[in-house]
Amino acid sequence: MLQIKTVNRAMIFFLLAGLLGIPSPSFADSSEEQAIRHAFPQPVILIDVGHGGIDGGTSSGTLLEKDINLEIGRRLYMVLRSHGYIAILNRTGDYALSDDNRWLNSRSRHLRDLAQRKELSEQVPASIVISLHVNWGRNASRRGPLVLHQDEGQSALLAGALQHALEDAYQLNRRRLPELGSPFYLLKHTDPPAVIVETGFISNAEDRSLLASPRGQQKIAEALYSGIVEYFTVM
């Protein structure tokens, strides 16, 4: 087995996802990777929970993006698992993924965090990557979800399915097109189809009410699940 780049807590997530037969998230060669994918032919959804630990993300008063992302991520994980999907969370508590990255020689905590997320997306047999975030705007009237995608067809298709499902959950009478997220590290450097989901604007009172409440978080998680199902139905 090759020496792998440390993903410490990621090993716990394999257990949570039910991947009990895999001793390591690292693939020594292509034949091993193929064997693992053969063992799990159904889709594997990697949920990338944005921010964490010292990095709180955007905020409104005491309401922090990192906490919203985690709650929605946990709920999405449970919904997916209840419907038989294999789901993996890359963060299950309030900590920074940069703490697990001891392999990248960089003084930038932010870069180590992003690189660790990208590395995990490559080390697990992920079919798609859903990165959860919360938006903020100077104009408090701006609201609703926005999904960013890679410059690639499957990612764009996934983004469209998620965008429409979330807009239905928000009861918005519009159809906003998902946007190309070219500048974003995760989208530029992740191989599986990946999207960044800005679940709503914390700076908007209506969105904030949905993002902060357990009922609203569950509604968003179920909308994300619906979009994921739609994507795999088409694919």
Helices and strands as residue ranges (DSSP letters): H 10-17, H 30-39, E 44-49, E 59-60, E 63-64, H 65-82, E 86-89, G 97-100, H 109-123, E 128-135, E 146-149, H 153-169, E 179-180, H 185-189, E 194-201, H 205-212, H 214-234
